[in-house]
Amino acid sequence: MKGKKSKFTVRVEEDLLRKLSYVAEYNARSANREVEFLMRKRIAEFEKTHGKIIHE
Protein backbone atom coordinates (compact mmCIF):
# COMPACT_ATOMS: atom_id res chain seq x y z
CA MET A 1 0.00 0.00 0.00
CA LYS A 2 2.14 2.88 -1.24
CA GLY A 3 1.21 6.49 -0.89
CA LYS A 4 -0.20 7.11 2.55
CA LYS A 5 2.51 7.36 5.18
CA SER A 6 1.98 6.72 8.88
CA LYS A 7 4.17 7.84 11.77
CA PHE A 8 5.26 5.86 14.77
CA THR A 9 7.81 6.39 17.51
CA VAL A 10 10.56 3.93 18.33
CA ARG A 11 12.55 4.06 21.54
CA VAL A 12 16.09 2.90 20.93
CA GLU A 13 19.48 3.16 22.63
CA GLU A 14 21.59 6.10 21.43
CA ASP A 15 24.45 3.87 20.30
CA LEU A 16 22.13 1.78 18.14
CA LEU A 17 20.63 4.89 16.56
CA ARG A 18 24.10 6.29 15.82
CA LYS A 19 25.08 3.01 14.16
CA LEU A 20 21.86 2.96 12.13
CA SER A 21 22.55 6.52 10.99
CA TYR A 22 26.06 5.50 9.95
CA VAL A 23 24.75 2.54 7.92
CA ALA A 24 22.04 4.74 6.37
CA GLU A 25 24.59 7.36 5.33
CA TYR A 26 26.83 4.65 3.88
CA ASN A 27 23.85 3.45 1.80
CA ALA A 28 22.98 7.04 0.75
CA ARG A 29 19.69 6.93 2.65
CA SER A 30 18.17 8.85 5.52
CA ALA A 31 17.80 6.94 8.77
CA ASN A 32 14.05 6.83 8.12
CA ARG A 33 14.54 5.32 4.65
CA GLU A 34 17.03 2.81 6.05
CA VAL A 35 14.48 1.62 8.62
CA GLU A 36 11.81 1.40 5.91
CA PHE A 37 14.21 -0.59 3.71
CA LEU A 38 15.00 -2.99 6.55
CA MET A 39 11.31 -3.43 7.38
CA ARG A 40 10.46 -4.26 3.75
CA LYS A 41 13.37 -6.69 3.55
CA ARG A 42 12.34 -8.48 6.75
CA ILE A 43 8.69 -8.68 5.71
CA ALA A 44 9.70 -10.13 2.31
CA GLU A 45 11.80 -12.78 4.10
CA PHE A 46 8.89 -13.58 6.43
CA GLU A 47 6.42 -13.88 3.55
CA LYS A 48 8.80 -16.10 1.60
CA THR A 49 8.78 -18.57 4.50
CA HIS A 50 5.23 -18.17 5.84
CA GLY A 51 3.20 -16.93 2.88
CA LYS A 52 1.85 -13.54 1.97
CA ILE A 53 0.52 -11.43 4.81
CA ILE A 54 -3.07 -10.44 4.14
CA HIS A 55 -4.49 -7.50 6.03
CA GLU A 56 -7.50 -5.29 5.73
All heavy atoms as TSV, in Angstrom:
chain	resi	resn	atom	element	x	y	z
A	1	MET	N	N	0.837	-1.178	0.000
A	1	MET	CA	C	0.000	0.000	0.000
A	1	MET	C	C	0.883	1.241	0.000
A	1	MET	O	O	1.242	1.762	1.032
A	1	MET	CB	C	-0.901	-0.014	1.234
A	1	MET	CG	C	-2.164	0.758	1.051
A	1	MET	SD	S	-3.098	0.870	2.592
A	1	MET	CE	C	-4.152	-0.536	2.411
A	2	LYS	N	N	1.288	1.698	-1.154
A	2	LYS	CA	C	2.140	2.875	-1.238
A	2	LYS	C	C	1.293	4.128	-1.233
A	2	LYS	O	O	0.122	4.101	-1.538
A	2	LYS	CB	C	2.998	2.816	-2.498
A	2	LYS	CG	C	4.054	1.740	-2.424
A	2	LYS	CD	C	5.015	1.847	-3.559
A	2	LYS	CE	C	6.082	0.787	-3.396
A	2	LYS	NZ	N	7.142	0.920	-4.341
A	3	GLY	N	N	1.910	5.213	-0.880
A	3	GLY	CA	C	1.213	6.486	-0.891
A	3	GLY	C	C	1.069	7.046	0.494
A	3	GLY	O	O	1.861	7.866	0.915
A	4	LYS	N	N	0.063	6.596	1.210
A	4	LYS	CA	C	-0.197	7.113	2.548
A	4	LYS	C	C	0.910	6.681	3.495
A	4	LYS	O	O	1.260	5.514	3.574
A	4	LYS	CB	C	-1.550	6.615	3.044
A	4	LYS	CG	C	-1.940	7.209	4.370
A	4	LYS	CD	C	-3.304	6.738	4.830
A	4	LYS	CE	C	-3.604	7.325	6.189
A	4	LYS	NZ	N	-4.856	6.836	6.735
A	5	LYS	N	N	1.444	7.638	4.224
A	5	LYS	CA	C	2.513	7.359	5.183
A	5	LYS	C	C	1.972	7.532	6.590
A	5	LYS	O	O	1.220	8.447	6.870
A	5	LYS	CB	C	3.693	8.316	4.989
A	5	LYS	CG	C	4.318	8.252	3.616
A	5	LYS	CD	C	5.295	7.129	3.537
A	5	LYS	CE	C	5.975	7.127	2.180
A	5	LYS	NZ	N	7.079	6.232	2.107
A	6	SER	N	N	2.354	6.640	7.472
A	6	SER	CA	C	1.978	6.718	8.883
A	6	SER	C	C	3.225	6.978	9.702
A	6	SER	O	O	4.329	6.610	9.314
A	6	SER	CB	C	1.332	5.415	9.349
A	6	SER	OG	O	0.146	5.177	8.647
A	7	LYS	N	N	3.061	7.577	10.861
A	7	LYS	CA	C	4.168	7.839	11.770
A	7	LYS	C	C	4.070	6.903	12.965
A	7	LYS	O	O	2.972	6.549	13.387
A	7	LYS	CB	C	4.091	9.257	12.317
A	7	LYS	CG	C	4.394	10.322	11.342
A	7	LYS	CD	C	4.407	11.630	12.126
A	7	LYS	CE	C	4.359	12.830	11.272
A	7	LYS	NZ	N	4.423	14.063	12.073
A	8	PHE	N	N	5.227	6.532	13.490
A	8	PHE	CA	C	5.261	5.857	14.771
A	8	PHE	C	C	6.599	6.153	15.435
A	8	PHE	O	O	7.583	6.471	14.780
A	8	PHE	CB	C	4.985	4.358	14.657
A	8	PHE	CG	C	6.105	3.551	14.073
A	8	PHE	CD1	C	6.966	2.834	14.898
A	8	PHE	CD2	C	6.285	3.473	12.703
A	8	PHE	CE1	C	7.993	2.077	14.357
A	8	PHE	CE2	C	7.306	2.719	12.154
A	8	PHE	CZ	C	8.160	2.022	12.979
A	9	THR	N	N	6.618	6.081	16.734
A	9	THR	CA	C	7.813	6.390	17.507
A	9	THR	C	C	8.476	5.096	17.951
A	9	THR	O	O	7.801	4.157	18.354
A	9	THR	CB	C	7.428	7.220	18.754
A	9	THR	OG1	O	6.775	8.404	18.305
A	9	THR	CG2	C	8.639	7.578	19.576
A	10	VAL	N	N	9.793	5.088	17.876
A	10	VAL	CA	C	10.563	3.933	18.325
A	10	VAL	C	C	11.555	4.422	19.376
A	10	VAL	O	O	12.284	5.384	19.147
A	10	VAL	CB	C	11.340	3.286	17.159
A	10	VAL	CG1	C	12.201	2.143	17.656
A	10	VAL	CG2	C	10.389	2.820	16.083
A	11	ARG	N	N	11.556	3.765	20.505
A	11	ARG	CA	C	12.547	4.058	21.538
A	11	ARG	C	C	13.734	3.123	21.326
A	11	ARG	O	O	13.556	1.914	21.230
A	11	ARG	CB	C	11.945	3.861	22.927
A	11	ARG	CG	C	10.912	4.904	23.256
A	11	ARG	CD	C	10.303	4.637	24.634
A	11	ARG	NE	N	9.218	5.528	24.895
A	11	ARG	CZ	C	7.950	5.325	24.535
A	11	ARG	NH1	N	7.616	4.215	23.900
A	11	ARG	NH2	N	7.020	6.213	24.818
A	12	VAL	N	N	14.910	3.705	21.240
A	12	VAL	CA	C	16.091	2.905	20.931
A	12	VAL	C	C	17.305	3.517	21.640
A	12	VAL	O	O	17.366	4.731	21.854
A	12	VAL	CB	C	16.292	2.822	19.393
A	12	VAL	CG1	C	16.521	4.182	18.786
A	12	VAL	CG2	C	17.383	1.876	19.018
A	13	GLU	N	N	18.256	2.686	21.990
A	13	GLU	CA	C	19.475	3.164	22.628
A	13	GLU	C	C	20.233	4.088	21.672
A	13	GLU	O	O	20.246	3.863	20.453
A	13	GLU	CB	C	20.365	1.983	23.005
A	13	GLU	CG	C	19.767	1.100	24.084
A	13	GLU	CD	C	20.625	-0.115	24.378
A	13	GLU	OE1	O	21.758	-0.223	23.851
A	13	GLU	OE2	O	20.151	-0.969	25.134
A	14	GLU	N	N	20.868	5.105	22.240
A	14	GLU	CA	C	21.587	6.097	21.427
A	14	GLU	C	C	22.638	5.458	20.534
A	14	GLU	O	O	22.776	5.825	19.366
A	14	GLU	CB	C	22.244	7.142	22.323
A	14	GLU	CG	C	21.282	8.177	22.850
A	14	GLU	CD	C	22.013	9.258	23.622
A	14	GLU	OE1	O	23.094	9.716	23.175
A	14	GLU	OE2	O	21.495	9.636	24.687
A	15	ASP	N	N	23.387	4.517	21.075
A	15	ASP	CA	C	24.450	3.871	20.300
A	15	ASP	C	C	23.878	3.154	19.080
A	15	ASP	O	O	24.440	3.229	17.987
A	15	ASP	CB	C	25.230	2.894	21.188
A	15	ASP	CG	C	26.452	2.355	20.490
A	15	ASP	OD1	O	27.268	3.166	19.994
A	15	ASP	OD2	O	26.598	1.116	20.432
A	16	LEU	N	N	22.760	2.478	19.253
A	16	LEU	CA	C	22.125	1.781	18.145
A	16	LEU	C	C	21.654	2.771	17.085
A	16	LEU	O	O	21.836	2.540	15.878
A	16	LEU	CB	C	20.956	0.936	18.659
A	16	LEU	CG	C	20.265	0.044	17.649
A	16	LEU	CD1	C	21.228	-0.953	17.017
A	16	LEU	CD2	C	19.118	-0.698	18.322
A	17	LEU	N	N	21.089	3.877	17.501
A	17	LEU	CA	C	20.634	4.894	16.558
A	17	LEU	C	C	21.811	5.504	15.803
A	17	LEU	O	O	21.725	5.727	14.590
A	17	LEU	CB	C	19.842	5.976	17.287
A	17	LEU	CG	C	19.244	7.072	16.404
A	17	LEU	CD1	C	18.337	6.488	15.329
A	17	LEU	CD2	C	18.484	8.070	17.262
A	18	ARG	N	N	22.906	5.755	16.491
A	18	ARG	CA	C	24.102	6.289	15.816
A	18	ARG	C	C	24.612	5.302	14.768
A	18	ARG	O	O	24.982	5.691	13.661
A	18	ARG	CB	C	25.205	6.596	16.829
A	18	ARG	CG	C	25.039	7.945	17.502
A	18	ARG	CD	C	26.317	8.370	18.217
A	18	ARG	NE	N	26.638	7.485	19.335
A	18	ARG	CZ	C	26.219	7.661	20.573
A	18	ARG	NH1	N	25.441	8.673	20.878
A	18	ARG	NH2	N	26.570	6.815	21.527
A	19	LYS	N	N	24.623	4.029	15.112
A	19	LYS	CA	C	25.082	3.013	14.160
A	19	LYS	C	C	24.138	2.904	12.969
A	19	LYS	O	O	24.577	2.762	11.827
A	19	LYS	CB	C	25.242	1.661	14.856
A	19	LYS	CG	C	26.432	1.639	15.790
A	19	LYS	CD	C	26.557	0.319	16.512
A	19	LYS	CE	C	27.759	0.323	17.443
A	19	LYS	NZ	N	27.946	-0.969	18.114
A	20	LEU	N	N	22.838	2.973	13.231
A	20	LEU	CA	C	21.864	2.956	12.135
A	20	LEU	C	C	22.088	4.149	11.212
A	20	LEU	O	O	22.084	4.003	9.981
A	20	LEU	CB	C	20.433	2.977	12.674
A	20	LEU	CG	C	19.363	3.133	11.591
A	20	LEU	CD1	C	19.244	1.866	10.774
A	20	LEU	CD2	C	18.044	3.528	12.189
A	21	SER	N	N	22.306	5.314	11.787
A	21	SER	CA	C	22.551	6.518	10.991
A	21	SER	C	C	23.805	6.364	10.143
A	21	SER	O	O	23.849	6.793	8.988
A	21	SER	CB	C	22.664	7.742	11.899
A	21	SER	OG	O	21.430	7.979	12.535
A	22	TYR	N	N	24.831	5.744	10.693
A	22	TYR	CA	C	26.064	5.497	9.947
A	22	TYR	C	C	25.792	4.583	8.746
A	22	TYR	O	O	26.216	4.867	7.627
A	22	TYR	CB	C	27.100	4.859	10.878
A	22	TYR	CG	C	28.425	4.594	10.202
A	22	TYR	CD1	C	29.430	5.548	10.226
A	22	TYR	CD2	C	28.659	3.385	9.550
A	22	TYR	CE1	C	30.661	5.313	9.603
A	22	TYR	CE2	C	29.871	3.146	8.918
A	22	TYR	CZ	C	30.866	4.107	8.952
A	22	TYR	OH	O	32.064	3.866	8.328
A	23	VAL	N	N	25.082	3.486	8.990
A	23	VAL	CA	C	24.752	2.544	7.915
A	23	VAL	C	C	23.884	3.238	6.852
A	23	VAL	O	O	24.108	3.076	5.648
A	23	VAL	CB	C	24.030	1.294	8.473
A	23	VAL	CG1	C	23.504	0.412	7.359
A	23	VAL	CG2	C	24.961	0.511	9.387
A	24	ALA	N	N	22.913	4.026	7.301
A	24	ALA	CA	C	22.044	4.739	6.367
A	24	ALA	C	C	22.854	5.681	5.487
A	24	ALA	O	O	22.679	5.700	4.260
A	24	ALA	CB	C	20.982	5.518	7.140
A	25	GLU	N	N	23.747	6.435	6.099
A	25	GLU	CA	C	24.586	7.363	5.327
A	25	GLU	C	C	25.457	6.600	4.330
A	25	GLU	O	O	25.598	7.007	3.178
A	25	GLU	CB	C	25.452	8.192	6.264
A	25	GLU	CG	C	26.225	9.271	5.551
A	25	GLU	CD	C	26.997	10.164	6.491
A	25	GLU	OE1	O	26.566	10.353	7.647
A	25	GLU	OE2	O	28.046	10.684	6.063
A	26	TYR	N	N	26.012	5.487	4.764
A	26	TYR	CA	C	26.829	4.648	3.882
A	26	TYR	C	C	26.024	4.206	2.658
A	26	TYR	O	O	26.540	4.135	1.550
A	26	TYR	CB	C	27.330	3.428	4.658
A	26	TYR	CG	C	28.190	2.493	3.855
A	26	TYR	CD1	C	29.560	2.707	3.751
A	26	TYR	CD2	C	27.629	1.394	3.206
A	26	TYR	CE1	C	30.354	1.849	3.009
A	26	TYR	CE2	C	28.424	0.539	2.452
A	26	TYR	CZ	C	29.789	0.758	2.355
A	26	TYR	OH	O	30.567	-0.077	1.616
A	27	ASN	N	N	24.738	3.903	2.871
A	27	ASN	CA	C	23.851	3.450	1.796
A	27	ASN	C	C	23.138	4.610	1.083
A	27	ASN	O	O	22.224	4.368	0.289
A	27	ASN	CB	C	22.805	2.487	2.360
A	27	ASN	CG	C	23.417	1.170	2.766
A	27	ASN	OD1	O	24.315	0.655	2.105
A	27	ASN	ND2	N	22.941	0.606	3.867
A	28	ALA	N	N	23.559	5.835	1.362
A	28	ALA	CA	C	22.984	7.045	0.750
A	28	ALA	C	C	21.482	7.148	1.010
A	28	ALA	O	O	20.694	7.477	0.123
A	28	ALA	CB	C	23.284	7.090	-0.751
A	29	ARG	N	N	21.090	6.834	2.248
A	29	ARG	CA	C	19.687	6.933	2.652
A	29	ARG	C	C	19.609	7.748	3.934
A	29	ARG	O	O	20.569	7.833	4.684
A	29	ARG	CB	C	19.094	5.556	2.955
A	29	ARG	CG	C	19.014	4.597	1.810
A	29	ARG	CD	C	18.286	3.320	2.262
A	29	ARG	NE	N	18.281	2.318	1.229
A	29	ARG	CZ	C	19.067	1.250	1.187
A	29	ARG	NH1	N	19.933	1.027	2.152
A	29	ARG	NH2	N	18.984	0.394	0.204
A	30	SER	N	N	18.420	8.269	4.205
A	30	SER	CA	C	18.165	8.851	5.522
A	30	SER	C	C	17.965	7.691	6.493
A	30	SER	O	O	17.730	6.547	6.074
A	30	SER	CB	C	16.904	9.724	5.481
A	30	SER	OG	O	15.754	8.916	5.244
A	31	ALA	N	N	18.049	7.980	7.776
A	31	ALA	CA	C	17.798	6.937	8.772
A	31	ALA	C	C	16.384	6.385	8.603
A	31	ALA	O	O	16.159	5.181	8.719
A	31	ALA	CB	C	18.009	7.481	10.178
A	32	ASN	N	N	15.427	7.264	8.317
A	32	ASN	CA	C	14.047	6.826	8.116
A	32	ASN	C	C	13.940	5.853	6.939
A	32	ASN	O	O	13.304	4.801	7.037
A	32	ASN	CB	C	13.145	8.043	7.866
A	32	ASN	CG	C	11.687	7.668	7.829
A	32	ASN	OD1	O	11.102	7.383	8.857
A	32	ASN	ND2	N	11.109	7.649	6.638
A	33	ARG	N	N	14.575	6.195	5.833
A	33	ARG	CA	C	14.541	5.318	4.646
A	33	ARG	C	C	15.259	3.996	4.911
A	33	ARG	O	O	14.858	2.955	4.394
A	33	ARG	CB	C	15.170	6.015	3.446
A	33	ARG	CG	C	14.332	7.116	2.901
A	33	ARG	CD	C	13.204	6.549	2.079
A	33	ARG	NE	N	12.464	7.636	1.474
A	33	ARG	CZ	C	11.166	7.616	1.268
A	33	ARG	NH1	N	10.460	6.563	1.592
A	33	ARG	NH2	N	10.565	8.627	0.730
A	34	GLU	N	N	16.312	4.048	5.712
A	34	GLU	CA	C	17.028	2.811	6.046
A	34	GLU	C	C	16.126	1.881	6.855
A	34	GLU	O	O	16.067	0.679	6.594
A	34	GLU	CB	C	18.308	3.127	6.826
A	34	GLU	CG	C	19.206	1.942	7.037
A	34	GLU	CD	C	19.881	1.434	5.768
A	34	GLU	OE1	O	20.049	2.189	4.799
A	34	GLU	OE2	O	20.273	0.252	5.760
A	35	VAL	N	N	15.409	2.426	7.822
A	35	VAL	CA	C	14.482	1.621	8.618
A	35	VAL	C	C	13.384	1.053	7.717
A	35	VAL	O	O	13.053	-0.130	7.807
A	35	VAL	CB	C	13.876	2.443	9.776
A	35	VAL	CG1	C	12.729	1.699	10.440
A	35	VAL	CG2	C	14.949	2.784	10.795
A	36	GLU	N	N	12.855	1.874	6.831
A	36	GLU	CA	C	11.812	1.404	5.907
A	36	GLU	C	C	12.350	0.282	5.021
A	36	GLU	O	O	11.677	-0.734	4.808
A	36	GLU	CB	C	11.314	2.576	5.061
A	36	GLU	CG	C	10.095	2.244	4.243
A	36	GLU	CD	C	9.526	3.451	3.510
A	36	GLU	OE1	O	10.046	4.580	3.679
A	36	GLU	OE2	O	8.565	3.257	2.761
A	37	PHE	N	N	13.571	0.439	4.523
A	37	PHE	CA	C	14.208	-0.590	3.707
A	37	PHE	C	C	14.337	-1.905	4.483
A	37	PHE	O	O	14.003	-2.983	3.981
A	37	PHE	CB	C	15.591	-0.103	3.252
A	37	PHE	CG	C	16.428	-1.169	2.609
A	37	PHE	CD1	C	16.245	-1.508	1.285
A	37	PHE	CD2	C	17.402	-1.843	3.337
A	37	PHE	CE1	C	17.010	-2.505	0.687
A	37	PHE	CE2	C	18.171	-2.838	2.758
A	37	PHE	CZ	C	17.972	-3.175	1.431
A	38	LEU	N	N	14.820	-1.800	5.723
A	38	LEU	CA	C	14.998	-2.992	6.548
A	38	LEU	C	C	13.670	-3.669	6.865
A	38	LEU	O	O	13.584	-4.903	6.886
A	38	LEU	CB	C	15.748	-2.634	7.833
A	38	LEU	CG	C	17.198	-2.193	7.626
A	38	LEU	CD1	C	17.763	-1.593	8.903
A	38	LEU	CD2	C	18.044	-3.344	7.128
A	39	MET	N	N	12.635	-2.867	7.110
A	39	MET	CA	C	11.305	-3.432	7.379
A	39	MET	C	C	10.785	-4.190	6.159
A	39	MET	O	O	10.295	-5.319	6.279
A	39	MET	CB	C	10.327	-2.318	7.765
A	39	MET	CG	C	10.616	-1.713	9.124
A	39	MET	SD	S	9.648	-0.229	9.457
A	39	MET	CE	C	8.019	-0.935	9.680
A	40	ARG	N	N	10.917	-3.584	4.981
A	40	ARG	CA	C	10.459	-4.255	3.747
A	40	ARG	C	C	11.221	-5.548	3.506
A	40	ARG	O	O	10.645	-6.562	3.121
A	40	ARG	CB	C	10.605	-3.329	2.543
A	40	ARG	CG	C	9.632	-2.173	2.539
A	40	ARG	CD	C	9.821	-1.315	1.292
A	40	ARG	NE	N	9.069	-0.102	1.381
A	40	ARG	CZ	C	7.758	0.003	1.160
A	40	ARG	NH1	N	7.079	-1.067	0.817
A	40	ARG	NH2	N	7.141	1.158	1.265
A	41	LYS	N	N	12.534	-5.499	3.735
A	41	LYS	CA	C	13.371	-6.693	3.546
A	41	LYS	C	C	12.942	-7.809	4.495
A	41	LYS	O	O	12.793	-8.966	4.093
A	41	LYS	CB	C	14.832	-6.316	3.783
A	41	LYS	CG	C	15.803	-7.438	3.558
A	41	LYS	CD	C	17.233	-6.954	3.747
A	41	LYS	CE	C	18.206	-8.105	3.618
A	41	LYS	NZ	N	19.588	-7.677	3.842
A	42	ARG	N	N	12.735	-7.475	5.754
A	42	ARG	CA	C	12.343	-8.483	6.749
A	42	ARG	C	C	10.969	-9.059	6.453
A	42	ARG	O	O	10.738	-10.259	6.589
A	42	ARG	CB	C	12.386	-7.865	8.161
A	42	ARG	CG	C	11.999	-8.821	9.244
A	42	ARG	CD	C	12.979	-10.004	9.312
A	42	ARG	NE	N	12.524	-10.955	10.287
A	42	ARG	CZ	C	12.043	-12.170	9.995
A	42	ARG	NH1	N	11.990	-12.580	8.746
A	42	ARG	NH2	N	11.631	-12.978	10.936
A	43	ILE	N	N	10.036	-8.217	6.044
A	43	ILE	CA	C	8.690	-8.684	5.706
A	43	ILE	C	C	8.748	-9.609	4.492
A	43	ILE	O	O	8.088	-10.656	4.467
A	43	ILE	CB	C	7.735	-7.499	5.486
A	43	ILE	CG1	C	7.458	-6.826	6.832
A	43	ILE	CG2	C	6.432	-7.952	4.820
A	43	ILE	CD1	C	6.772	-5.475	6.731
A	44	ALA	N	N	9.553	-9.262	3.490
A	44	ALA	CA	C	9.701	-10.130	2.313
A	44	ALA	C	C	10.255	-11.496	2.710
A	44	ALA	O	O	9.785	-12.532	2.222
A	44	ALA	CB	C	10.603	-9.460	1.278
A	45	GLU	N	N	11.240	-11.508	3.617
A	45	GLU	CA	C	11.795	-12.778	4.104
A	45	GLU	C	C	10.727	-13.592	4.838
A	45	GLU	O	O	10.622	-14.802	4.651
A	45	GLU	CB	C	12.969	-12.519	5.044
A	45	GLU	CG	C	14.195	-11.944	4.370
A	45	GLU	CD	C	15.242	-11.442	5.354
A	45	GLU	OE1	O	14.989	-11.477	6.585
A	45	GLU	OE2	O	16.307	-10.996	4.906
A	46	PHE	N	N	9.954	-12.924	5.672
A	46	PHE	CA	C	8.895	-13.585	6.428
A	46	PHE	C	C	7.866	-14.190	5.472
A	46	PHE	O	O	7.479	-15.351	5.618
A	46	PHE	CB	C	8.209	-12.582	7.363
A	46	PHE	CG	C	7.115	-13.187	8.201
A	46	PHE	CD1	C	7.390	-13.695	9.460
A	46	PHE	CD2	C	5.808	-13.261	7.739
A	46	PHE	CE1	C	6.382	-14.256	10.235
A	46	PHE	CE2	C	4.798	-13.823	8.495
A	46	PHE	CZ	C	5.091	-14.322	9.750
A	47	GLU	N	N	7.438	-13.403	4.484
A	47	GLU	CA	C	6.420	-13.881	3.545
A	47	GLU	C	C	6.945	-15.017	2.680
A	47	GLU	O	O	6.174	-15.912	2.303
A	47	GLU	CB	C	5.927	-12.722	2.669
A	47	GLU	CG	C	5.063	-11.747	3.435
A	47	GLU	CD	C	4.485	-10.644	2.589
A	47	GLU	OE1	O	5.139	-10.224	1.599
A	47	GLU	OE2	O	3.367	-10.194	2.890
A	48	LYS	N	N	8.223	-15.013	2.379
A	48	LYS	CA	C	8.805	-16.101	1.599
A	48	LYS	C	C	8.683	-17.422	2.357
A	48	LYS	O	O	8.411	-18.469	1.772
A	48	LYS	CB	C	10.272	-15.796	1.295
A	48	LYS	CG	C	10.925	-16.799	0.393
A	48	LYS	CD	C	12.336	-16.375	0.041
A	48	LYS	CE	C	12.984	-17.406	-0.868
A	48	LYS	NZ	N	14.363	-17.035	-1.209
A	49	THR	N	N	8.850	-17.376	3.664
A	49	THR	CA	C	8.778	-18.569	4.504
A	49	THR	C	C	7.347	-18.929	4.890
A	49	THR	O	O	6.969	-20.097	4.875
A	49	THR	CB	C	9.599	-18.364	5.795
A	49	THR	OG1	O	10.950	-18.086	5.425
A	49	THR	CG2	C	9.560	-19.586	6.684
A	50	HIS	N	N	6.541	-17.929	5.232
A	50	HIS	CA	C	5.233	-18.165	5.836
A	50	HIS	C	C	4.040	-17.834	4.943
A	50	HIS	O	O	2.897	-18.035	5.357
A	50	HIS	CB	C	5.109	-17.350	7.124
A	50	HIS	CG	C	6.152	-17.675	8.137
A	50	HIS	ND1	N	6.126	-18.816	8.910
A	50	HIS	CD2	C	7.300	-17.048	8.480
A	50	HIS	CE1	C	7.188	-18.851	9.698
A	50	HIS	NE2	N	7.917	-17.793	9.451
A	51	GLY	N	N	4.292	-17.305	3.766
A	51	GLY	CA	C	3.196	-16.932	2.880
A	51	GLY	C	C	2.853	-15.455	3.033
A	51	GLY	O	O	3.198	-14.806	4.014
A	52	LYS	N	N	2.191	-14.953	2.030
A	52	LYS	CA	C	1.851	-13.535	1.970
A	52	LYS	C	C	0.980	-13.127	3.155
A	52	LYS	O	O	0.043	-13.825	3.529
A	52	LYS	CB	C	1.121	-13.228	0.666
A	52	LYS	CG	C	0.853	-11.759	0.460
A	52	LYS	CD	C	0.831	-11.440	-1.012
A	52	LYS	CE	C	0.568	-9.975	-1.249
A	52	LYS	NZ	N	1.698	-9.133	-0.944
A	53	ILE	N	N	1.306	-11.987	3.722
A	53	ILE	CA	C	0.518	-11.431	4.815
A	53	ILE	C	C	-0.669	-10.705	4.194
A	53	ILE	O	O	-0.508	-9.848	3.345
A	53	ILE	CB	C	1.350	-10.444	5.653
A	53	ILE	CG1	C	2.538	-11.165	6.280
A	53	ILE	CG2	C	0.485	-9.770	6.703
A	53	ILE	CD1	C	3.559	-10.240	6.922
A	54	ILE	N	N	-1.837	-11.070	4.625
A	54	ILE	CA	C	-3.066	-10.436	4.141
A	54	ILE	C	C	-3.660	-9.634	5.283
A	54	ILE	O	O	-3.851	-10.137	6.378
A	54	ILE	CB	C	-4.076	-11.493	3.641
A	54	ILE	CG1	C	-3.446	-12.287	2.481
A	54	ILE	CG2	C	-5.376	-10.826	3.219
A	54	ILE	CD1	C	-4.266	-13.429	1.987
A	55	HIS	N	N	-3.913	-8.377	5.010
A	55	HIS	CA	C	-4.488	-7.502	6.034
A	55	HIS	C	C	-5.564	-6.637	5.390
A	55	HIS	O	O	-5.625	-6.482	4.189
A	55	HIS	CB	C	-3.388	-6.620	6.664
A	55	HIS	CG	C	-2.658	-5.782	5.659
A	55	HIS	ND1	N	-3.097	-4.550	5.287
A	55	HIS	CD2	C	-1.530	-6.015	4.946
A	55	HIS	CE1	C	-2.257	-4.050	4.383
A	55	HIS	NE2	N	-1.312	-4.930	4.160
A	56	GLU	N	N	-6.385	-6.114	6.221
A	56	GLU	CA	C	-7.498	-5.292	5.725
A	56	GLU	C	C	-7.251	-3.842	5.991
A	56	GLU	O	O	-6.604	-3.426	6.843
A	56	GLU	CB	C	-8.794	-5.720	6.393
A	56	GLU	CG	C	-9.142	-7.130	6.021
A	56	GLU	CD	C	-10.396	-7.637	6.705
A	56	GLU	OE1	O	-11.198	-6.833	7.193
A	56	GLU	OE2	O	-10.564	-8.849	6.749
